[in-house]
Amino acid sequence: MPKESVKVRILDREFTIACPPGEREDLEAAADYLNGQLQIVQSQSKVIGLEHTVVLAALNLSNELLRLRRDGGEGDDALQRLRELREKVSAATDPGETLRL
């Protein structure tokens, strides 16, 4: 299946991410949401360093997802998606890396 390259900006870094056709808007929305969460962590804490910022934001997002799941969210599918997103966030710490959805 052909993929399209999408450029997103997260914490003033540009990432090129390959995604299936038709998922561009979802990817851009996810990147915007992640960027917003990272900015919140940076503004509300005295965290020094990108790694700590990413870990705190990932914990906040994981907590949010698990709360939604507990309250009638999407079940095991959401947990699998969380695992995939966690791997992508790890890869995203390398700005030269092209991620695949």
TALIN-V320343 format. One record per run of one state. SS is the DSSP state (H for helix, E for strand, C for the rest). FROM is the first residue (numbers start at 1). TO is the last residue. If there is no record, write none. Layout:
BEGIN
ss & from & to
SS & FROM & TO
SS & FROM & TO
END
This chain:
BEGIN
ss & from & to
C & 1 & 2
E & 3 & 10
C & 11 & 12
E & 13 & 20
C & 21 & 23
H & 24 & 44
C & 45 & 49
H & 50 & 70
C & 71 & 75
H & 76 & 92
C & 93 & 98
E & 99 & 100
C & 101 & 101
END
